[in-house]
Amino acid sequence: MCEYVEQLTRDATAITPEHHARLRAVGFDDRAILQITLIAAWFNYINRVADALGVGRDS
């Protein structure tokens, strides 16, 4: 799961059906894969928004 999320964060366009197959092989079903993807994507999105707006910066 962590490798999948890292790939999603670095370059989601490089995710292939093999990534999903590996998640299924360790017990994640399609619903879990969707949830993992949505949560990771949301965190990536909100962090980029915060970075762009300077949220949390001292200056």
C-alpha positions in Angstrom: 0.0 0.0 0.0 2.8 2.5 0.9 4.5 1.8 -2.4 1.3 2.4 -4.3 0.7 5.7 -2.4 4.2 6.8 -3.1 3.8 6.1 -6.8 0.5 8.0 -6.7 2.2 10.9 -5.2 5.2 10.9 -7.4 3.5 10.2 -10.8 0.0 8.9 -10.8 0.1 8.5 -14.6 2.7 5.6 -14.2 0.2 3.5 -12.2 -0.7 0.3 -14.1 -3.1 -2.6 -13.5 -0.1 -4.4 -12.0 -0.1 -2.0 -9.1 -3.7 -2.8 -8.4 -3.0 -6.5 -8.8 -0.3 -6.3 -6.2 -2.7 -4.6 -3.8 -5.3 -7.4 -4.4 -2.6 -10.0 -3.9 -2.1 -8.8 -0.3 -5.8 -8.6 0.5 -7.2 -5.3 -0.7 -10.4 -5.4 -2.7 -11.5 -2.8 -5.2 -13.3 -0.7 -2.6 -10.2 -0.6 -0.4 -8.1 0.4 -3.5 -10.5 3.2 -4.2 -10.4 4.4 -0.6 -6.6 4.3 -0.5 -6.5 6.2 -3.8 -9.0 8.8 -2.7 -7.4 9.5 0.6 -3.9 9.7 -0.8 -5.0 12.0 -3.6 -6.9 14.2 -1.2 -3.9 14.6 1.1 -1.7 15.4 -2.0 -4.3 18.0 -3.1 -4.7 19.7 0.2 -1.0 19.9 0.9 -0.4 21.5 -2.5 -3.1 24.0 -1.8 -1.6 24.8 1.6 1.8 25.1 0.0 0.6 27.4 -2.7 -1.1 29.7 -0.2 1.8 29.7 2.2 -0.2 28.1 5.0 2.1 27.2 7.9 5.0 29.3 6.8 6.6 31.7 9.2 7.1 34.5 6.7 
